[in-house]
Amino acid sequence: MIAAALLAGCGGSSGGGTANATVTINPAKQYQRIAGFGVSEGFGQARTLMNAPVSVQKQVLGLLYSPTRGAGLTILRNEISADEGFTIEPDAPGSPNGKPSYLTLAEVGQDQGQLWFAKQIKADYGVSDVFADAWSAPAFMKNNDSPVDGGTLCGVPGASCKSGDWRQAYADYLAQYAKDYAAAGVPLSYVGPENEGNLRVPQDSMIMSPAQTANFMAILGATLARSGLSTRAECCATISWNYAQKYAAAIETDKQANTATALFTSHGYFAAPGSPLRGWSKPVWETEWAPFGFQPWDPAWDDGSLSSGFTWAQNIYRGLTAANLGAFLYLWGASTSGLTGPNTGLVEVKGNAVATSGRLWAFASYSRFIRPGAVRIGTTTSDAGLEASAFRNSDGSTAVIVLNSAHSRQAATFSLRGLRAAHVTPYLTDTTHQLSAQTPITVRNSAFTATLPPRSLVTYDIRS
């Protein structure tokens, strides 16, 4: 009886529960434009899927990118590998000005399966927003002569090398990677030269200070501009929002670097995206974040952990509303190995078994209904326990997404100022529902009333 009452409340008038809250949607107040939501399948994840049975491939691709039965993701982030066997430039030319000898993407295993993956999501789901970051320059371009354990690009201020200045050669290398993808029918939207440039770790990594990064971005931007590609330069995949501000400021105050950098990227580890970047007016994306520590697979919606779907719904909400993010990405879409632990994917692939998580449905509640090009619009609520946001899509539909953080159900009246709306379909996610469509609601006098179950995420798909 209780479950039935909650379902009825989610899809229609309030009935019982606490006093009504008011959620007001104001389309006249506009914020950032949304590019979308996404994941990566780098570091061999895509290669494992490429070699998996077709049934596993289709299930995983559908769960991640289908807008009707999965999360409806719209972005893919690639890793540009510097590792032997996977880099497109394994051998050093005689000098920084020497002619490079590039390998084709086919010669590096379809770019560790990433090209295969990108082609699949484009063919099956029309997803074409693919971008790529390098974790390191090729070993011979760095002052430690290794793709791992840090090291810095030869030629940037403070990093001179006997072999010479490799900045232009590195920019050409990144442009070649983008050319290869364009030739394969998957033009890259952006390419970036570094990943977490303040960390020296025993994997592909490269230390680049904010000033060194700004210096190189000017060269990369000019190189891409001359290439004839549509690909733009982005930066800096910083480890957290604390470091993001430092790198953004260095680029913003360097005229050439600022002109070259079309997008700023950062990660959510240690310091989550909780405020806009000061002085930065271009789009900002959060491009990597997941729980670490090799925890066991946790599919729960709301178990109080950092892995739960509810936690990630809050992370997305705060990133979009507090940091004005234009895109929000998780680490892996499908986790297929123990590289960073089994809990770092939205989907777990174990042999021929595919399992979903509460995190997947948290992403789906946003990504399926906030489509690329949508604009975040004004939203206020009288109840702090309702974390509400709203987005106007280019097709005229509006997505209002509300997280009820209370442990009790909450009735709310939604005021739709200036929105042409006749029908509302709620989609419920909680401990027993995975983005389940509920009874449609009719809008009267530019308003509707509904009840949100406790600890639930409800997406209201509003159409005229």
Secondary structure, 3 states (H helix, E strand, C coil): CHHHHHHHHHHCCCCCCCCCEEEEEEEEEEEEECCEEEEECCCCHHHHHHCCCHHHHHHHHHHHHCCCCCCCCCEEEEEECCCCCCCCCCCCCCCCCCCCCCCCCHHHHHHHCHHHHHHHHHHHHCCCEEEEEECCCCHHHECCCCCECCCCECCCCCCCCCCCCCHHHHHHHHHHHHHHHHHCCCCEEEEECCCCCCCCCCCECCCCCHHHHHHHHHHHHHHHHHHCCCCEEEEEEECCHHHHHHHHHHHHCCHHHHHHEEEEEEECCCCCCCCCCCCCCCCEEEEECCCCCCCCCCCCCCCCCCCCHHHHHHHHHHHHHHCCCCEEEEEEEEECCCCCCCCCEEEEEECCEEEECHHHHHHHHHHCCCCCCCEEEEEEECCCCEEEEEEECCCCCEEEEEEECCCCCEEEEEEECCCCCCEEEEEEECCCCCCEECCCEECECCEEEEEECCCEEEEEEEEC
